[in-house]
Amino acid sequence: MSANPLDQLEIRALQQRDQVHGTIEELKGKVEEARAKLDVNTIARNHLLGASLVVSAIGFLSGYGLAGLFTRR
């Protein structure tokens, strides 16, 4: 004869609980990966040279244009 129906339900509940815990751990890992990927400090550190070149070029061009307003040609 099969086991007590209450025992079967307890076993199924334990299995489902383990499955839920596994899913939660997986989601926590994915969230942590996404946070690391979108970290502003890391992105800025990785693209520091390009960002500084763009900012320098904008500063140079705006200074050149502003100086052009006050000089005669």
PyMOL Python script that loads the backbone (N, CA, C, O; Angstrom):
from pymol import cmd

cmd.read_pdbstr("""\
ATOM      1  N   MET A   1       0.823  -1.169   0.000  1.00  0.00           N
ATOM      2  CA  MET A   1       0.000   0.000   0.000  1.00  0.00           C
ATOM      3  C   MET A   1       0.872   1.240   0.000  1.00  0.00           C
ATOM      4  O   MET A   1       2.022   1.190   0.436  1.00  0.00           O
ATOM      5  N   SER A   2       0.336   2.358  -0.487  1.00  0.00           N
ATOM      6  CA  SER A   2       1.128   3.583  -0.571  1.00  0.00           C
ATOM      7  C   SER A   2       1.225   4.250   0.794  1.00  0.00           C
ATOM      8  O   SER A   2       0.523   3.910   1.746  1.00  0.00           O
ATOM      9  N   ALA A   3       2.122   5.203   0.835  1.00  0.00           N
ATOM     10  CA  ALA A   3       2.340   5.919   2.096  1.00  0.00           C
ATOM     11  C   ALA A   3       1.134   6.786   2.419  1.00  0.00           C
ATOM     12  O   ALA A   3       0.251   6.996   1.587  1.00  0.00           O
ATOM     13  N   ASN A   4       1.120   7.264   3.601  1.00  0.00           N
ATOM     14  CA  ASN A   4       0.050   8.124   4.077  1.00  0.00           C
ATOM     15  C   ASN A   4      -0.050   9.368   3.176  1.00  0.00           C
ATOM     16  O   ASN A   4       0.981   9.967   2.867  1.00  0.00           O
ATOM     17  N   PRO A   5      -1.252   9.776   2.746  1.00  0.00           N
ATOM     18  CA  PRO A   5      -1.387  10.953   1.881  1.00  0.00           C
ATOM     19  C   PRO A   5      -0.782  12.214   2.506  1.00  0.00           C
ATOM     20  O   PRO A   5      -0.301  13.092   1.790  1.00  0.00           O
ATOM     21  N   LEU A   6      -0.807  12.302   3.808  1.00  0.00           N
ATOM     22  CA  LEU A   6      -0.211  13.455   4.481  1.00  0.00           C
ATOM     23  C   LEU A   6       1.301  13.461   4.297  1.00  0.00           C
ATOM     24  O   LEU A   6       1.899  14.521   4.115  1.00  0.00           O
ATOM     25  N   ASP A   7       1.919  12.295   4.343  1.00  0.00           N
ATOM     26  CA  ASP A   7       3.360  12.189   4.118  1.00  0.00           C
ATOM     27  C   ASP A   7       3.717  12.585   2.691  1.00  0.00           C
ATOM     28  O   ASP A   7       4.726  13.251   2.463  1.00  0.00           O
ATOM     29  N   GLN A   8       2.896  12.181   1.736  1.00  0.00           N
ATOM     30  CA  GLN A   8       3.134  12.546   0.341  1.00  0.00           C
ATOM     31  C   GLN A   8       3.042  14.058   0.147  1.00  0.00           C
ATOM     32  O   GLN A   8       3.838  14.652  -0.579  1.00  0.00           O
ATOM     33  N   LEU A   9       2.063  14.665   0.804  1.00  0.00           N
ATOM     34  CA  LEU A   9       1.927  16.113   0.705  1.00  0.00           C
ATOM     35  C   LEU A   9       3.120  16.829   1.333  1.00  0.00           C
ATOM     36  O   LEU A   9       3.578  17.847   0.814  1.00  0.00           O
ATOM     37  N   GLU A  10       3.618  16.307   2.433  1.00  0.00           N
ATOM     38  CA  GLU A  10       4.787  16.909   3.068  1.00  0.00           C
ATOM     39  C   GLU A  10       6.016  16.792   2.173  1.00  0.00           C
ATOM     40  O   GLU A  10       6.806  17.729   2.063  1.00  0.00           O
ATOM     41  N   ILE A  11       6.168  15.645   1.541  1.00  0.00           N
ATOM     42  CA  ILE A  11       7.298  15.444   0.628  1.00  0.00           C
ATOM     43  C   ILE A  11       7.192  16.405  -0.553  1.00  0.00           C
ATOM     44  O   ILE A  11       8.183  17.018  -0.950  1.00  0.00           O
ATOM     45  N   ARG A  12       5.995  16.534  -1.109  1.00  0.00           N
ATOM     46  CA  ARG A  12       5.800  17.448  -2.235  1.00  0.00           C
ATOM     47  C   ARG A  12       6.060  18.896  -1.811  1.00  0.00           C
ATOM     48  O   ARG A  12       6.637  19.674  -2.571  1.00  0.00           O
ATOM     49  N   ALA A  13       5.632  19.255  -0.597  1.00  0.00           N
ATOM     50  CA  ALA A  13       5.869  20.611  -0.100  1.00  0.00           C
ATOM     51  C   ALA A  13       7.363  20.879   0.057  1.00  0.00           C
ATOM     52  O   ALA A  13       7.839  21.966  -0.272  1.00  0.00           O
ATOM     53  N   LEU A  14       8.103  19.893   0.557  1.00  0.00           N
ATOM     54  CA  LEU A  14       9.549  20.055   0.688  1.00  0.00           C
ATOM     55  C   LEU A  14      10.222  20.223  -0.667  1.00  0.00           C
ATOM     56  O   LEU A  14      11.121  21.048  -0.822  1.00  0.00           O
ATOM     57  N   GLN A  15       9.783  19.435  -1.651  1.00  0.00           N
ATOM     58  CA  GLN A  15      10.344  19.545  -2.996  1.00  0.00           C
ATOM     59  C   GLN A  15      10.056  20.917  -3.595  1.00  0.00           C
ATOM     60  O   GLN A  15      10.933  21.537  -4.195  1.00  0.00           O
ATOM     61  N   GLN A  16       8.828  21.384  -3.429  1.00  0.00           N
ATOM     62  CA  GLN A  16       8.465  22.697  -3.969  1.00  0.00           C
ATOM     63  C   GLN A  16       9.229  23.811  -3.252  1.00  0.00           C
ATOM     64  O   GLN A  16       9.644  24.784  -3.882  1.00  0.00           O
ATOM     65  N   ARG A  17       9.414  23.671  -1.957  1.00  0.00           N
ATOM     66  CA  ARG A  17      10.164  24.669  -1.202  1.00  0.00           C
ATOM     67  C   ARG A  17      11.605  24.732  -1.698  1.00  0.00           C
ATOM     68  O   ARG A  17      12.159  25.819  -1.869  1.00  0.00           O
ATOM     69  N   ASP A  18      12.216  23.565  -1.931  1.00  0.00           N
ATOM     70  CA  ASP A  18      13.581  23.532  -2.454  1.00  0.00           C
ATOM     71  C   ASP A  18      13.644  24.172  -3.841  1.00  0.00           C
ATOM     72  O   ASP A  18      14.594  24.887  -4.159  1.00  0.00           O
ATOM     73  N   GLN A  19      12.634  23.912  -4.657  1.00  0.00           N
ATOM     74  CA  GLN A  19      12.582  24.491  -5.996  1.00  0.00           C
ATOM     75  C   GLN A  19      12.462  26.014  -5.917  1.00  0.00           C
ATOM     76  O   GLN A  19      13.127  26.730  -6.665  1.00  0.00           O
ATOM     77  N   VAL A  20      11.618  26.505  -5.014  1.00  0.00           N
ATOM     78  CA  VAL A  20      11.444  27.949  -4.850  1.00  0.00           C
ATOM     79  C   VAL A  20      12.740  28.583  -4.361  1.00  0.00           C
ATOM     80  O   VAL A  20      13.133  29.643  -4.849  1.00  0.00           O
ATOM     81  N   HIS A  21      13.410  27.945  -3.400  1.00  0.00           N
ATOM     82  CA  HIS A  21      14.677  28.474  -2.903  1.00  0.00           C
ATOM     83  C   HIS A  21      15.728  28.519  -4.011  1.00  0.00           C
ATOM     84  O   HIS A  21      16.501  29.472  -4.102  1.00  0.00           O
ATOM     85  N   GLY A  22      15.753  27.490  -4.848  1.00  0.00           N
ATOM     86  CA  GLY A  22      16.690  27.482  -5.977  1.00  0.00           C
ATOM     87  C   GLY A  22      16.405  28.598  -6.960  1.00  0.00           C
ATOM     88  O   GLY A  22      17.328  29.241  -7.461  1.00  0.00           O
ATOM     89  N   THR A  23      15.130  28.833  -7.240  1.00  0.00           N
ATOM     90  CA  THR A  23      14.746  29.896  -8.159  1.00  0.00           C
ATOM     91  C   THR A  23      15.109  31.265  -7.592  1.00  0.00           C
ATOM     92  O   THR A  23      15.572  32.142  -8.321  1.00  0.00           O
ATOM     93  N   ILE A  24      14.896  31.443  -6.295  1.00  0.00           N
ATOM     94  CA  ILE A  24      15.229  32.714  -5.656  1.00  0.00           C
ATOM     95  C   ILE A  24      16.730  32.962  -5.710  1.00  0.00           C
ATOM     96  O   ILE A  24      17.159  34.081  -5.990  1.00  0.00           O
ATOM     97  N   GLU A  25      17.531  31.941  -5.448  1.00  0.00           N
ATOM     98  CA  GLU A  25      18.983  32.098  -5.511  1.00  0.00           C
ATOM     99  C   GLU A  25      19.425  32.450  -6.930  1.00  0.00           C
ATOM    100  O   GLU A  25      20.327  33.266  -7.117  1.00  0.00           O
ATOM    101  N   GLU A  26      18.795  31.839  -7.921  1.00  0.00           N
ATOM    102  CA  GLU A  26      19.121  32.133  -9.310  1.00  0.00           C
ATOM    103  C   GLU A  26      18.786  33.588  -9.643  1.00  0.00           C
ATOM    104  O   GLU A  26      19.573  34.275 -10.294  1.00  0.00           O
ATOM    105  N   LEU A  27      17.626  34.052  -9.200  1.00  0.00           N
ATOM    106  CA  LEU A  27      17.236  35.437  -9.440  1.00  0.00           C
ATOM    107  C   LEU A  27      18.167  36.419  -8.733  1.00  0.00           C
ATOM    108  O   LEU A  27      18.517  37.458  -9.291  1.00  0.00           O
ATOM    109  N   LYS A  28      18.567  36.090  -7.505  1.00  0.00           N
ATOM    110  CA  LYS A  28      19.513  36.955  -6.789  1.00  0.00           C
ATOM    111  C   LYS A  28      20.830  37.060  -7.550  1.00  0.00           C
ATOM    112  O   LYS A  28      21.424  38.135  -7.626  1.00  0.00           O
ATOM    113  N   GLY A  29      21.276  35.959  -8.104  1.00  0.00           N
ATOM    114  CA  GLY A  29      22.510  35.974  -8.895  1.00  0.00           C
ATOM    115  C   GLY A  29      22.382  36.836 -10.135  1.00  0.00           C
ATOM    116  O   GLY A  29      23.300  37.580 -10.478  1.00  0.00           O
ATOM    117  N   LYS A  30      21.249  36.738 -10.807  1.00  0.00           N
ATOM    118  CA  LYS A  30      21.037  37.548 -12.011  1.00  0.00           C
ATOM    119  C   LYS A  30      20.947  39.031 -11.679  1.00  0.00           C
ATOM    120  O   LYS A  30      21.447  39.870 -12.428  1.00  0.00           O
ATOM    121  N   VAL A  31      20.311  39.355 -10.562  1.00  0.00           N
ATOM    122  CA  VAL A  31      20.222  40.756 -10.137  1.00  0.00           C
ATOM    123  C   VAL A  31      21.603  41.295  -9.810  1.00  0.00           C
ATOM    124  O   VAL A  31      21.931  42.426 -10.170  1.00  0.00           O
ATOM    125  N   GLU A  32      22.406  40.503  -9.138  1.00  0.00           N
ATOM    126  CA  GLU A  32      23.769  40.920  -8.785  1.00  0.00           C
ATOM    127  C   GLU A  32      24.611  41.134 -10.042  1.00  0.00           C
ATOM    128  O   GLU A  32      25.382  42.090 -10.113  1.00  0.00           O
ATOM    129  N   GLU A  33      24.469  40.254 -11.031  1.00  0.00           N
ATOM    130  CA  GLU A  33      25.188  40.420 -12.297  1.00  0.00           C
ATOM    131  C   GLU A  33      24.757  41.692 -13.001  1.00  0.00           C
ATOM    132  O   GLU A  33      25.595  42.420 -13.534  1.00  0.00           O
ATOM    133  N   ALA A  34      23.451  41.972 -13.010  1.00  0.00           N
ATOM    134  CA  ALA A  34      22.945  43.181 -13.665  1.00  0.00           C
ATOM    135  C   ALA A  34      23.446  44.435 -12.958  1.00  0.00           C
ATOM    136  O   ALA A  34      23.814  45.410 -13.612  1.00  0.00           O
ATOM    137  N   ARG A  35      23.463  44.417 -11.633  1.00  0.00           N
ATOM    138  CA  ARG A  35      23.973  45.576 -10.891  1.00  0.00           C
ATOM    139  C   ARG A  35      25.446  45.806 -11.183  1.00  0.00           C
ATOM    140  O   ARG A  35      25.880  46.946 -11.347  1.00  0.00           O
ATOM    141  N   ALA A  36      26.211  44.733 -11.248  1.00  0.00           N
ATOM    142  CA  ALA A  36      27.639  44.867 -11.542  1.00  0.00           C
ATOM    143  C   ALA A  36      27.848  45.388 -12.960  1.00  0.00           C
ATOM    144  O   ALA A  36      28.756  46.181 -13.208  1.00  0.00           O
ATOM    145  N   LYS A  37      27.019  44.949 -13.871  1.00  0.00           N
ATOM    146  CA  LYS A  37      27.143  45.360 -15.262  1.00  0.00           C
ATOM    147  C   LYS A  37      26.765  46.824 -15.449  1.00  0.00           C
ATOM    148  O   LYS A  37      27.332  47.497 -16.311  1.00  0.00           O
ATOM    149  N   LEU A  38      25.822  47.331 -14.661  1.00  0.00           N
ATOM    150  CA  LEU A  38      25.333  48.696 -14.799  1.00  0.00           C
ATOM    151  C   LEU A  38      25.942  49.655 -13.779  1.00  0.00           C
ATOM    152  O   LEU A  38      25.447  50.770 -13.617  1.00  0.00           O
ATOM    153  N   ASP A  39      26.998  49.244 -13.094  1.00  0.00           N
ATOM    154  CA  ASP A  39      27.645  50.099 -12.108  1.00  0.00           C
ATOM    155  C   ASP A  39      28.310  51.282 -12.799  1.00  0.00           C
ATOM    156  O   ASP A  39      29.133  51.107 -13.697  1.00  0.00           O
ATOM    157  N   VAL A  40      27.944  52.495 -12.368  1.00  0.00           N
ATOM    158  CA  VAL A  40      28.430  53.715 -13.011  1.00  0.00           C
ATOM    159  C   VAL A  40      29.945  53.847 -12.860  1.00  0.00           C
ATOM    160  O   VAL A  40      30.626  54.231 -13.811  1.00  0.00           O
ATOM    161  N   ASN A  41      30.472  53.540 -11.698  1.00  0.00           N
ATOM    162  CA  ASN A  41      31.915  53.669 -11.486  1.00  0.00           C
ATOM    163  C   ASN A  41      32.702  52.736 -12.395  1.00  0.00           C
ATOM    164  O   ASN A  41      33.735  53.127 -12.939  1.00  0.00           O
ATOM    165  N   THR A  42      32.233  51.524 -12.562  1.00  0.00           N
ATOM    166  CA  THR A  42      32.919  50.572 -13.429  1.00  0.00           C
ATOM    167  C   THR A  42      32.863  51.014 -14.883  1.00  0.00           C
ATOM    168  O   THR A  42      33.860  50.939 -15.600  1.00  0.00           O
ATOM    169  N   ILE A  43      31.705  51.471 -15.311  1.00  0.00           N
ATOM    170  CA  ILE A  43      31.557  51.937 -16.693  1.00  0.00           C
ATOM    171  C   ILE A  43      32.454  53.140 -16.946  1.00  0.00           C
ATOM    172  O   ILE A  43      33.123  53.219 -17.976  1.00  0.00           O
ATOM    173  N   ALA A  44      32.468  54.087 -15.991  1.00  0.00           N
ATOM    174  CA  ALA A  44      33.311  55.274 -16.147  1.00  0.00           C
ATOM    175  C   ALA A  44      34.787  54.896 -16.175  1.00  0.00           C
ATOM    176  O   ALA A  44      35.556  55.455 -16.957  1.00  0.00           O
ATOM    177  N   ARG A  45      35.181  53.962 -15.336  1.00  0.00           N
ATOM    178  CA  ARG A  45      36.585  53.525 -15.301  1.00  0.00           C
ATOM    179  C   ARG A  45      36.979  52.852 -16.609  1.00  0.00           C
ATOM    180  O   ARG A  45      38.098  53.033 -17.090  1.00  0.00           O
ATOM    181  N   ASN A  46      36.072  52.082 -17.182  1.00  0.00           N
ATOM    182  CA  ASN A  46      36.382  51.373 -18.427  1.00  0.00           C
ATOM    183  C   ASN A  46      36.442  52.309 -19.627  1.00  0.00           C
ATOM    184  O   ASN A  46      37.150  52.024 -20.593  1.00  0.00           O
ATOM    185  N   HIS A  47      35.710  53.425 -19.583  1.00  0.00           N
ATOM    186  CA  HIS A  47      35.636  54.335 -20.725  1.00  0.00           C
ATOM    187  C   HIS A  47      36.211  55.706 -20.392  1.00  0.00           C
ATOM    188  O   HIS A  47      35.774  56.710 -20.956  1.00  0.00           O
ATOM    189  N   LEU A  48      37.171  55.763 -19.497  1.00  0.00           N
ATOM    190  CA  LEU A  48      37.727  57.029 -19.040  1.00  0.00           C
ATOM    191  C   LEU A  48      38.426  57.783 -20.166  1.00  0.00           C
ATOM    192  O   LEU A  48      38.237  58.992 -20.298  1.00  0.00           O
ATOM    193  N   LEU A  49      39.206  57.120 -20.957  1.00  0.00           N
ATOM    194  CA  LEU A  49      39.950  57.778 -22.025  1.00  0.00           C
ATOM    195  C   LEU A  49      39.002  58.392 -23.050  1.00  0.00           C
ATOM    196  O   LEU A  49      39.165  59.557 -23.413  1.00  0.00           O
ATOM    197  N   GLY A  50      38.030  57.643 -23.518  1.00  0.00           N
ATOM    198  CA  GLY A  50      37.087  58.163 -24.501  1.00  0.00           C
ATOM    199  C   GLY A  50      36.273  59.325 -23.968  1.00  0.00           C
ATOM    200  O   GLY A  50      36.058  60.315 -24.668  1.00  0.00           O
ATOM    201  N   ALA A  51      35.820  59.206 -22.724  1.00  0.00           N
ATOM    202  CA  ALA A  51      35.025  60.283 -22.131  1.00  0.00           C
ATOM    203  C   ALA A  51      35.860  61.546 -21.960  1.00  0.00           C
ATOM    204  O   ALA A  51      35.373  62.648 -22.213  1.00  0.00           O
ATOM    205  N   SER A  52      37.099  61.400 -21.539  1.00  0.00           N
ATOM    206  CA  SER A  52      37.941  62.586 -21.361  1.00  0.00           C
ATOM    207  C   SER A  52      38.258  63.238 -22.702  1.00  0.00           C
ATOM    208  O   SER A  52      38.342  64.463 -22.777  1.00  0.00           O
ATOM    209  N   LEU A  53      38.432  62.459 -23.752  1.00  0.00           N
ATOM    210  CA  LEU A  53      38.668  63.029 -25.078  1.00  0.00           C
ATOM    211  C   LEU A  53      37.448  63.801 -25.576  1.00  0.00           C
ATOM    212  O   LEU A  53      37.590  64.883 -26.147  1.00  0.00           O
ATOM    213  N   VAL A  54      36.272  63.263 -25.368  1.00  0.00           N
ATOM    214  CA  VAL A  54      35.052  63.947 -25.799  1.00  0.00           C
ATOM    215  C   VAL A  54      34.866  65.250 -25.031  1.00  0.00           C
ATOM    216  O   VAL A  54      34.553  66.279 -25.630  1.00  0.00           O
ATOM    217  N   VAL A  55      35.053  65.219 -23.728  1.00  0.00           N
ATOM    218  CA  VAL A  55      34.902  66.422 -22.911  1.00  0.00           C
ATOM    219  C   VAL A  55      35.961  67.456 -23.282  1.00  0.00           C
ATOM    220  O   VAL A  55      35.662  68.649 -23.331  1.00  0.00           O
ATOM    221  N   SER A  56      37.172  67.026 -23.538  1.00  0.00           N
ATOM    222  CA  SER A  56      38.236  67.950 -23.943  1.00  0.00           C
ATOM    223  C   SER A  56      37.908  68.596 -25.285  1.00  0.00           C
ATOM    224  O   SER A  56      38.107  69.798 -25.460  1.00  0.00           O
ATOM    225  N   ALA A  57      37.411  67.815 -26.222  1.00  0.00           N
ATOM    226  CA  ALA A  57      37.062  68.358 -27.537  1.00  0.00           C
ATOM    227  C   ALA A  57      35.925  69.365 -27.421  1.00  0.00           C
ATOM    228  O   ALA A  57      35.959  70.409 -28.072  1.00  0.00           O
ATOM    229  N   ILE A  58      34.931  69.072 -26.615  1.00  0.00           N
ATOM    230  CA  ILE A  58      33.819  70.008 -26.422  1.00  0.00           C
ATOM    231  C   ILE A  58      34.330  71.297 -25.783  1.00  0.00           C
ATOM    232  O   ILE A  58      33.944  72.388 -26.202  1.00  0.00           O
ATOM    233  N   GLY A  59      35.187  71.184 -24.780  1.00  0.00           N
ATOM    234  CA  GLY A  59      35.760  72.368 -24.136  1.00  0.00           C
ATOM    235  C   GLY A  59      36.591  73.195 -25.099  1.00  0.00           C
ATOM    236  O   GLY A  59      36.494  74.422 -25.105  1.00  0.00           O
ATOM    237  N   PHE A  60      37.407  72.538 -25.914  1.00  0.00           N
ATOM    238  CA  PHE A  60      38.223  73.253 -26.887  1.00  0.00           C
ATOM    239  C   PHE A  60      37.361  73.986 -27.906  1.00  0.00           C
ATOM    240  O   PHE A  60      37.601  75.158 -28.195  1.00  0.00           O
ATOM    241  N   LEU A  61      36.365  73.308 -28.448  1.00  0.00           N
ATOM    242  CA  LEU A  61      35.523  73.924 -29.466  1.00  0.00           C
ATOM    243  C   LEU A  61      34.679  75.059 -28.899  1.00  0.00           C
ATOM    244  O   LEU A  61      34.497  76.080 -29.561  1.00  0.00           O
ATOM    245  N   SER A  62      34.168  74.898 -27.700  1.00  0.00           N
ATOM    246  CA  SER A  62      33.379  75.987 -27.113  1.00  0.00           C
ATOM    247  C   SER A  62      34.275  77.178 -26.781  1.00  0.00           C
ATOM    248  O   SER A  62      33.851  78.319 -26.964  1.00  0.00           O
ATOM    249  N   GLY A  63      35.488  76.954 -26.302  1.00  0.00           N
ATOM    250  CA  GLY A  63      36.424  78.043 -26.047  1.00  0.00           C
ATOM    251  C   GLY A  63      36.834  78.738 -27.328  1.00  0.00           C
ATOM    252  O   GLY A  63      36.937  79.964 -27.368  1.00  0.00           O
ATOM    253  N   TYR A  64      37.067  77.972 -28.365  1.00  0.00           N
ATOM    254  CA  TYR A  64      37.434  78.540 -29.663  1.00  0.00           C
ATOM    255  C   TYR A  64      36.290  79.390 -30.219  1.00  0.00           C
ATOM    256  O   TYR A  64      36.517  80.472 -30.761  1.00  0.00           O
ATOM    257  N   GLY A  65      35.077  78.898 -30.080  1.00  0.00           N
ATOM    258  CA  GLY A  65      33.908  79.652 -30.554  1.00  0.00           C
ATOM    259  C   GLY A  65      33.667  80.909 -29.733  1.00  0.00           C
ATOM    260  O   GLY A  65      33.334  81.952 -30.296  1.00  0.00           O
ATOM    261  N   LEU A  66      33.825  80.837 -28.430  1.00  0.00           N
ATOM    262  CA  LEU A  66      33.640  82.002 -27.581  1.00  0.00           C
ATOM    263  C   LEU A  66      34.721  83.054 -27.852  1.00  0.00           C
ATOM    264  O   LEU A  66      34.431  84.250 -27.870  1.00  0.00           O
ATOM    265  N   ALA A  67      35.934  82.620 -28.059  1.00  0.00           N
ATOM    266  CA  ALA A  67      37.000  83.564 -28.396  1.00  0.00           C
ATOM    267  C   ALA A  67      36.747  84.210 -29.754  1.00  0.00           C
ATOM    268  O   ALA A  67      37.093  85.372 -29.966  1.00  0.00           O
ATOM    269  N   GLY A  68      36.156  83.473 -30.655  1.00  0.00           N
ATOM    270  CA  GLY A  68      35.837  84.020 -31.975  1.00  0.00           C
ATOM    271  C   GLY A  68      34.810  85.125 -31.912  1.00  0.00           C
ATOM    272  O   GLY A  68      34.781  85.979 -32.798  1.00  0.00           O
ATOM    273  N   LEU A  69      33.966  85.139 -30.899  1.00  0.00           N
ATOM    274  CA  LEU A  69      32.972  86.194 -30.767  1.00  0.00           C
ATOM    275  C   LEU A  69      33.608  87.533 -30.396  1.00  0.00           C
ATOM    276  O   LEU A  69      33.079  88.589 -30.741  1.00  0.00           O
ATOM    277  N   PHE A  70      34.724  87.491 -29.705  1.00  0.00           N
ATOM    278  CA  PHE A  70      35.354  88.722 -29.218  1.00  0.00           C
ATOM    279  C   PHE A  70      36.531  89.207 -30.065  1.00  0.00           C
ATOM    280  O   PHE A  70      37.128  90.236 -29.748  1.00  0.00           O
ATOM    281  N   THR A  71      36.864  88.510 -31.100  1.00  0.00           N
ATOM    282  CA  THR A  71      37.985  88.935 -31.960  1.00  0.00           C
ATOM    283  C   THR A  71      37.449  89.371 -33.296  1.00  0.00           C
ATOM    284  O   THR A  71      36.394  88.921 -33.743  1.00  0.00           O
ATOM    285  N   ARG A  72      38.204  90.269 -33.938  1.00  0.00           N
ATOM    286  CA  ARG A  72      37.815  90.732 -35.274  1.00  0.00           C
ATOM    287  C   ARG A  72      38.485  89.874 -36.312  1.00  0.00           C
ATOM    288  O   ARG A  72      39.574  89.338 -36.103  1.00  0.00           O
ATOM    289  N   ARG A  73      37.823  89.758 -37.418  1.00  0.00           N
ATOM    290  CA  ARG A  73      38.404  88.994 -38.531  1.00  0.00           C
ATOM    291  C   ARG A  73      38.480  89.834 -39.741  1.00  0.00           C
ATOM    292  O   ARG A  73      38.940  89.373 -40.785  1.00  0.00           O
TER     293      ARG A  73
END
""", "prot")
cmd.dss("prot")
cmd.show_as("cartoon", "prot")
cmd.util.cbc("prot")
cmd.orient("prot")
